Amino acid sequence: MDINGLQIASIIFSVSMAYFAYYCYRKKYFGLVSLFVWTLIFILLIFTTIFPEIFAPFKSIFKVARLFDLFTVIGLFFLVVLTFINFIHLQGLKKKLGHYVQQDALHQHKNHHNTEGEDTGKTTSEEGTASGDGDIL
Amino acid sequence: MSYRIVTPILNEEKYIRKFLESFPEKHLPHLILVDDGSHDKTAEIIKADYPNITCLKHKINLGKGKSLETGALKAIHDKADIIVFMDGDMQHNPEDISRFLEVFQKHPEVDIVFGARKIGKSMPLIAFLGNKILTISINLLFRYLLNDTQCGFRAFRSKVFNKIRWESHGYSIETEMIINAAKHRLNYKEITIDTIYLEGYKGTNIFDGIVILLKILGWRILKFFKS
């Protein structure tokens, strides 16, 4: 079996990333399912790197000259999908964080005035400020 | 007719006293300051020296759009009929607030009043050109004729808040508000206001302008598909 430099680099990359995934799992950044999925991805990458000829029949199906081109295209698709999923998650987080910070600002002000009201014997409604509980967003 | 003035502020510890001292006494109790995650002592100064002014503090910076939304929600919670938006960098003259309120009193059919800055030598050339490009784009694409679409000094009836409510976090909020107003065909008026351009201007820059222009095009395409 003939292994070239690019294949060696790819194997080193995959092994390093698999170890990094395990490290993240140990640090409890994600759970067992995520560790399993990412490790599987890197094992598949190593397998593809060592035995690329297994995918030879796909050359004619996808009408590509070299297997390397096919892997590049699949890799790009994978990256685009991952970026999109990240974007969606980030937007959701941004929205949740914004909601939380706004709620906090509004409630903090209300609590501050409630405390002042108790100190001075006034209620918030007497001062004409916020009253009532619950989510006001 | 009750009203609230919403002003977003960020790291203004040097100027906040000057800003509040320049404010007419009659409007001060109606002021809602939204500190958008300042790293300096802006909020502490307000709480210590001006305890009667409502100051809401975002723990982290969310952007101008979200600050104005927080202030507007507080104003609605306080049952205000009119909500006035005004920048906190002393660009706008607080004396003009009464002129906005007068329009609503004289014209019950008006939902929203936009401030339009006077075009003069004081306006930086790049700001003038950027403003013109964005204003012409909105006028042409949404057929909502205004002279200054980027002016942050504006007021609206709180009952139309949900119609003009924006998603933008940053400086696109002025544009999105106009586009939403155009979508619901809200009645509007425009009044000319004074503007002072100070050193250390923190508002929109050329990159924000490009982002706003791209968003205008995006919103127009979206409107086309929705219709």
Chai-1 contact restraints between the chains, C-beta under 6 A:
chainA,res_idxA,chainB,res_idxB,connection_type,confidence,min_distance_angstrom,max_distance_angstrom,comment,restraint_id
A,G98,B,L62,contact,1.0,0.0,6.0,A-B,restraint_1
A,G98,B,K66,contact,1.0,0.0,6.0,A-B,restraint_2
A,V101,B,H58,contact,1.0,0.0,6.0,A-B,restraint_3
A,V101,B,K59,contact,1.0,0.0,6.0,A-B,restraint_4
A,V101,B,I60,contact,1.0,0.0,6.0,A-B,restraint_5
A,V101,B,L62,contact,1.0,0.0,6.0,A-B,restraint_6
A,Q102,B,T70,contact,1.0,0.0,6.0,A-B,restraint_7
A,A105,B,L56,contact,1.0,0.0,6.0,A-B,restraint_8
A,A105,B,K57,contact,1.0,0.0,6.0,A-B,restraint_9
A,A105,B,H58,contact,1.0,0.0,6.0,A-B,restraint_10
A,A105,B,T70,contact,1.0,0.0,6.0,A-B,restraint_11
A,H109,B,L56,contact,1.0,0.0,6.0,A-B,restraint_12
A,A130,B,H77,contact,1.0,0.0,6.0,A-B,restraint_13
A,I136,B,L73,contact,1.0,0.0,6.0,A-B,restraint_14
A,I136,B,H77,contact,1.0,0.0,6.0,A-B,restraint_15
